[in-house]
Amino acid sequence: MTEIVMTPIGKVQKDVSWGEDTSSIVLEKEYVSGLKGLDAVDGTPVLDIKPYYPVYDK
């Protein structure tokens, strides 16, 4: 049986890396993350992060 681990939105286990770009994620307080290198408006919620693949994202 597969173990399912539920984590609250904003709880991050490690850095996220896509090819040459790396976004470091630092937990500032419970359920809030500081994202570096993310193209988004400051203060908006981030529910999902997907990698950028130049081949598919033209």
PDB file as gemmi writes it, atoms N, CA and C in Angstrom:
CRYST1    1.000    1.000    1.000  90.00  90.00  90.00 P 1                      
ATOM      1  N   MET A   1       0.842  -1.179   0.000  1.00  0.00           N  
ATOM      2  CA  MET A   1       0.000   0.000   0.000  1.00  0.00           C  
ATOM      3  C   MET A   1       0.889   1.245   0.000  1.00  0.00           C  
ATOM      4  N   THR A   2       0.520   2.249  -0.782  1.00  0.00           N  
ATOM      5  CA  THR A   2       1.288   3.482  -0.881  1.00  0.00           C  
ATOM      6  C   THR A   2       0.967   4.404   0.279  1.00  0.00           C  
ATOM      7  N   GLU A   3       2.014   4.955   0.882  1.00  0.00           N  
ATOM      8  CA  GLU A   3       1.822   5.906   1.973  1.00  0.00           C  
ATOM      9  C   GLU A   3       1.524   7.283   1.393  1.00  0.00           C  
ATOM     10  N   ILE A   4       0.470   7.922   1.863  1.00  0.00           N  
ATOM     11  CA  ILE A   4       0.104   9.266   1.427  1.00  0.00           C  
ATOM     12  C   ILE A   4       0.442  10.227   2.556  1.00  0.00           C  
ATOM     13  N   VAL A   5       1.276  11.215   2.249  1.00  0.00           N  
ATOM     14  CA  VAL A   5       1.671  12.206   3.245  1.00  0.00           C  
ATOM     15  C   VAL A   5       1.032  13.531   2.866  1.00  0.00           C  
ATOM     16  N   MET A   6       0.180  14.044   3.723  1.00  0.00           N  
ATOM     17  CA  MET A   6      -0.493  15.319   3.478  1.00  0.00           C  
ATOM     18  C   MET A   6       0.321  16.442   4.104  1.00  0.00           C  
ATOM     19  N   THR A   7       0.628  17.476   3.322  1.00  0.00           N  
ATOM     20  CA  THR A   7       1.305  18.649   3.852  1.00  0.00           C  
ATOM     21  C   THR A   7       0.451  19.872   3.554  1.00  0.00           C  
ATOM     22  N   PRO A   8       0.389  20.813   4.472  1.00  0.00           N  
ATOM     23  CA  PRO A   8      -0.401  22.021   4.236  1.00  0.00           C  
ATOM     24  C   PRO A   8       0.175  22.848   3.091  1.00  0.00           C  
ATOM     25  N   ILE A   9      -0.661  23.680   2.477  1.00  0.00           N  
ATOM     26  CA  ILE A   9      -0.200  24.571   1.418  1.00  0.00           C  
ATOM     27  C   ILE A   9       0.890  25.466   1.994  1.00  0.00           C  
ATOM     28  N   GLY A  10       2.005  25.567   1.299  1.00  0.00           N  
ATOM     29  CA  GLY A  10       3.107  26.414   1.741  1.00  0.00           C  
ATOM     30  C   GLY A  10       4.198  25.674   2.470  1.00  0.00           C  
ATOM     31  N   LYS A  11       3.976  24.439   2.868  1.00  0.00           N  
ATOM     32  CA  LYS A  11       5.022  23.672   3.535  1.00  0.00           C  
ATOM     33  C   LYS A  11       5.877  23.009   2.468  1.00  0.00           C  
ATOM     34  N   VAL A  12       7.146  23.328   2.467  1.00  0.00           N  
ATOM     35  CA  VAL A  12       8.049  22.868   1.421  1.00  0.00           C  
ATOM     36  C   VAL A  12       9.131  22.001   2.032  1.00  0.00           C  
ATOM     37  N   GLN A  13       9.472  20.931   1.347  1.00  0.00           N  
ATOM     38  CA  GLN A  13      10.469  19.999   1.850  1.00  0.00           C  
ATOM     39  C   GLN A  13      11.885  20.345   1.402  1.00  0.00           C  
ATOM     40  N   LYS A  14      12.062  20.894   0.191  1.00  0.00           N  
ATOM     41  CA  LYS A  14      13.405  21.144  -0.336  1.00  0.00           C  
ATOM     42  C   LYS A  14      13.349  22.174  -1.449  1.00  0.00           C  
ATOM     43  N   ASP A  15      14.538  22.566  -1.957  1.00  0.00           N  
ATOM     44  CA  ASP A  15      14.619  23.505  -3.073  1.00  0.00           C  
ATOM     45  C   ASP A  15      14.051  22.874  -4.337  1.00  0.00           C  
ATOM     46  N   VAL A  16      13.527  23.710  -5.208  1.00  0.00           N  
ATOM     47  CA  VAL A  16      12.958  23.263  -6.471  1.00  0.00           C  
ATOM     48  C   VAL A  16      13.940  23.637  -7.571  1.00  0.00           C  
ATOM     49  N   SER A  17      14.292  22.684  -8.431  1.00  0.00           N  
ATOM     50  CA  SER A  17      15.272  22.942  -9.481  1.00  0.00           C  
ATOM     51  C   SER A  17      14.732  22.478 -10.826  1.00  0.00           C  
ATOM     52  N   TRP A  18      14.845  23.361 -11.843  1.00  0.00           N  
ATOM     53  CA  TRP A  18      14.438  23.023 -13.199  1.00  0.00           C  
ATOM     54  C   TRP A  18      15.587  23.378 -14.125  1.00  0.00           C  
ATOM     55  N   GLY A  19      16.323  22.392 -14.594  1.00  0.00           N  
ATOM     56  CA  GLY A  19      17.425  22.639 -15.519  1.00  0.00           C  
ATOM     57  C   GLY A  19      18.471  23.554 -14.907  1.00  0.00           C  
ATOM     58  N   GLU A  20      18.684  24.715 -15.544  1.00  0.00           N  
ATOM     59  CA  GLU A  20      19.690  25.659 -15.067  1.00  0.00           C  
ATOM     60  C   GLU A  20      19.144  26.577 -13.985  1.00  0.00           C  
ATOM     61  N   ASP A  21      17.825  26.754 -13.914  1.00  0.00           N  
ATOM     62  CA  ASP A  21      17.224  27.669 -12.945  1.00  0.00           C  
ATOM     63  C   ASP A  21      16.904  26.940 -11.653  1.00  0.00           C  
ATOM     64  N   THR A  22      17.200  27.584 -10.549  1.00  0.00           N  
ATOM     65  CA  THR A  22      16.865  27.034  -9.241  1.00  0.00           C  
ATOM     66  C   THR A  22      16.127  28.095  -8.452  1.00  0.00           C  
ATOM     67  N   SER A  23      14.984  27.747  -7.919  1.00  0.00           N  
ATOM     68  CA  SER A  23      14.229  28.641  -7.052  1.00  0.00           C  
ATOM     69  C   SER A  23      14.407  28.160  -5.628  1.00  0.00           C  
ATOM     70  N   SER A  24      14.944  29.005  -4.785  1.00  0.00           N  
ATOM     71  CA  SER A  24      15.079  28.594  -3.392  1.00  0.00           C  
ATOM     72  C   SER A  24      13.830  29.011  -2.640  1.00  0.00           C  
ATOM     73  N   ILE A  25      13.323  28.116  -1.840  1.00  0.00           N  
ATOM     74  CA  ILE A  25      12.087  28.347  -1.106  1.00  0.00           C  
ATOM     75  C   ILE A  25      12.422  28.340   0.379  1.00  0.00           C  
ATOM     76  N   VAL A  26      12.089  29.412   1.050  1.00  0.00           N  
ATOM     77  CA  VAL A  26      12.401  29.551   2.462  1.00  0.00           C  
ATOM     78  C   VAL A  26      11.096  29.754   3.223  1.00  0.00           C  
ATOM     79  N   LEU A  27      10.879  28.937   4.243  1.00  0.00           N  
ATOM     80  CA  LEU A  27       9.688  29.115   5.062  1.00  0.00           C  
ATOM     81  C   LEU A  27       9.906  30.281   6.008  1.00  0.00           C  
ATOM     82  N   GLU A  28       9.082  31.329   5.886  1.00  0.00           N  
ATOM     83  CA  GLU A  28       9.217  32.491   6.752  1.00  0.00           C  
ATOM     84  C   GLU A  28       8.371  32.334   8.008  1.00  0.00           C  
ATOM     85  N   LYS A  29       7.171  31.813   7.857  1.00  0.00           N  
ATOM     86  CA  LYS A  29       6.306  31.514   8.987  1.00  0.00           C  
ATOM     87  C   LYS A  29       5.351  30.411   8.546  1.00  0.00           C  
ATOM     88  N   GLU A  30       4.590  29.882   9.449  1.00  0.00           N  
ATOM     89  CA  GLU A  30       3.741  28.731   9.146  1.00  0.00           C  
ATOM     90  C   GLU A  30       2.829  28.995   7.948  1.00  0.00           C  
ATOM     91  N   TYR A  31       2.883  28.106   6.970  1.00  0.00           N  
ATOM     92  CA  TYR A  31       2.054  28.116   5.761  1.00  0.00           C  
ATOM     93  C   TYR A  31       2.351  29.280   4.817  1.00  0.00           C  
ATOM     94  N   VAL A  32       3.442  29.990   5.016  1.00  0.00           N  
ATOM     95  CA  VAL A  32       3.813  31.078   4.111  1.00  0.00           C  
ATOM     96  C   VAL A  32       5.240  30.830   3.641  1.00  0.00           C  
ATOM     97  N   SER A  33       5.471  30.918   2.337  1.00  0.00           N  
ATOM     98  CA  SER A  33       6.810  30.685   1.787  1.00  0.00           C  
ATOM     99  C   SER A  33       7.330  31.947   1.127  1.00  0.00           C  
ATOM    100  N   GLY A  34       8.629  32.142   1.167  1.00  0.00           N  
ATOM    101  CA  GLY A  34       9.257  33.201   0.392  1.00  0.00           C  
ATOM    102  C   GLY A  34       9.838  32.559  -0.850  1.00  0.00           C  
ATOM    103  N   LEU A  35       9.341  32.923  -2.012  1.00  0.00           N  
ATOM    104  CA  LEU A  35       9.798  32.318  -3.263  1.00  0.00           C  
ATOM    105  C   LEU A  35      10.735  33.275  -3.978  1.00  0.00           C  
ATOM    106  N   LYS A  36      11.910  32.805  -4.359  1.00  0.00           N  
ATOM    107  CA  LYS A  36      12.875  33.601  -5.095  1.00  0.00           C  
ATOM    108  C   LYS A  36      12.950  33.069  -6.520  1.00  0.00           C  
ATOM    109  N   GLY A  37      12.862  33.956  -7.491  1.00  0.00           N  
ATOM    110  CA  GLY A  37      12.951  33.544  -8.886  1.00  0.00           C  
ATOM    111  C   GLY A  37      11.613  33.137  -9.477  1.00  0.00           C  
ATOM    112  N   LEU A  38      10.516  33.543  -8.845  1.00  0.00           N  
ATOM    113  CA  LEU A  38       9.179  33.193  -9.324  1.00  0.00           C  
ATOM    114  C   LEU A  38       8.562  34.397 -10.016  1.00  0.00           C  
ATOM    115  N   ASP A  39       7.978  34.196 -11.180  1.00  0.00           N  
ATOM    116  CA  ASP A  39       7.324  35.266 -11.921  1.00  0.00           C  
ATOM    117  C   ASP A  39       5.870  35.336 -11.470  1.00  0.00           C  
ATOM    118  N   ALA A  40       5.604  36.152 -10.441  1.00  0.00           N  
ATOM    119  CA  ALA A  40       4.252  36.283  -9.891  1.00  0.00           C  
ATOM    120  C   ALA A  40       4.107  37.643  -9.219  1.00  0.00           C  
ATOM    121  N   VAL A  41       2.876  38.031  -8.930  1.00  0.00           N  
ATOM    122  CA  VAL A  41       2.596  39.283  -8.230  1.00  0.00           C  
ATOM    123  C   VAL A  41       2.822  39.067  -6.738  1.00  0.00           C  
ATOM    124  N   ASP A  42       3.521  40.010  -6.098  1.00  0.00           N  
ATOM    125  CA  ASP A  42       3.844  39.920  -4.676  1.00  0.00           C  
ATOM    126  C   ASP A  42       2.584  39.778  -3.821  1.00  0.00           C  
ATOM    127  N   GLY A  43       2.577  38.796  -2.938  1.00  0.00           N  
ATOM    128  CA  GLY A  43       1.480  38.616  -1.997  1.00  0.00           C  
ATOM    129  C   GLY A  43       0.348  37.730  -2.487  1.00  0.00           C  
ATOM    130  N   THR A  44       0.395  37.275  -3.740  1.00  0.00           N  
ATOM    131  CA  THR A  44      -0.674  36.408  -4.236  1.00  0.00           C  
ATOM    132  C   THR A  44      -0.402  34.962  -3.832  1.00  0.00           C  
ATOM    133  N   PRO A  45      -1.454  34.177  -3.615  1.00  0.00           N  
ATOM    134  CA  PRO A  45      -1.249  32.780  -3.205  1.00  0.00           C  
ATOM    135  C   PRO A  45      -0.677  31.933  -4.340  1.00  0.00           C  
ATOM    136  N   VAL A  46       0.204  31.017  -3.984  1.00  0.00           N  
ATOM    137  CA  VAL A  46       0.771  30.062  -4.940  1.00  0.00           C  
ATOM    138  C   VAL A  46       0.295  28.681  -4.514  1.00  0.00           C  
ATOM    139  N   LEU A  47      -0.540  28.064  -5.336  1.00  0.00           N  
ATOM    140  CA  LEU A  47      -1.098  26.763  -4.995  1.00  0.00           C  
ATOM    141  C   LEU A  47      -0.365  25.610  -5.655  1.00  0.00           C  
ATOM    142  N   ASP A  48       0.303  25.880  -6.765  1.00  0.00           N  
ATOM    143  CA  ASP A  48       0.973  24.805  -7.486  1.00  0.00           C  
ATOM    144  C   ASP A  48       2.132  25.396  -8.276  1.00  0.00           C  
ATOM    145  N   ILE A  49       3.239  24.701  -8.317  1.00  0.00           N  
ATOM    146  CA  ILE A  49       4.397  25.142  -9.086  1.00  0.00           C  
ATOM    147  C   ILE A  49       4.722  24.056 -10.100  1.00  0.00           C  
ATOM    148  N   LYS A  50       4.779  24.456 -11.348  1.00  0.00           N  
ATOM    149  CA  LYS A  50       5.090  23.518 -12.424  1.00  0.00           C  
ATOM    150  C   LYS A  50       6.444  23.898 -13.027  1.00  0.00           C  
ATOM    151  N   PRO A  51       7.217  22.922 -13.467  1.00  0.00           N  
ATOM    152  CA  PRO A  51       8.504  23.228 -14.100  1.00  0.00           C  
ATOM    153  C   PRO A  51       8.309  23.848 -15.475  1.00  0.00           C  
ATOM    154  N   TYR A  52       9.289  24.630 -15.907  1.00  0.00           N  
ATOM    155  CA  TYR A  52       9.288  25.239 -17.232  1.00  0.00           C  
ATOM    156  C   TYR A  52      10.102  24.363 -18.174  1.00  0.00           C  
ATOM    157  N   TYR A  53       9.480  23.891 -19.230  1.00  0.00           N  
ATOM    158  CA  TYR A  53      10.146  23.092 -20.247  1.00  0.00           C  
ATOM    159  C   TYR A  53      10.120  23.873 -21.558  1.00  0.00           C  
ATOM    160  N   PRO A  54      11.250  24.426 -21.997  1.00  0.00           N  
ATOM    161  CA  PRO A  54      11.272  25.228 -23.224  1.00  0.00           C  
ATOM    162  C   PRO A  54      10.705  24.495 -24.436  1.00  0.00           C  
ATOM    163  N   VAL A  55      10.870  23.187 -24.496  1.00  0.00           N  
ATOM    164  CA  VAL A  55      10.370  22.419 -25.637  1.00  0.00           C  
ATOM    165  C   VAL A  55       8.846  22.504 -25.720  1.00  0.00           C  
ATOM    166  N   TYR A  56       8.179  22.452 -24.574  1.00  0.00           N  
ATOM    167  CA  TYR A  56       6.720  22.443 -24.543  1.00  0.00           C  
ATOM    168  C   TYR A  56       6.120  23.830 -24.364  1.00  0.00           C  
ATOM    169  N   ASP A  57       6.834  24.742 -23.715  1.00  0.00           N  
ATOM    170  CA  ASP A  57       6.296  26.065 -23.383  1.00  0.00           C  
ATOM    171  C   ASP A  57       6.802  27.128 -24.346  1.00  0.00           C  
ATOM    172  N   LYS A  58       6.401  27.015 -25.604  1.00  0.00           N  
ATOM    173  CA  LYS A  58       6.833  27.995 -26.612  1.00  0.00           C  
ATOM    174  C   LYS A  58       5.758  29.012 -26.851  1.00  0.00           C  
TER     175      LYS A  58                                                      
END                                                                             
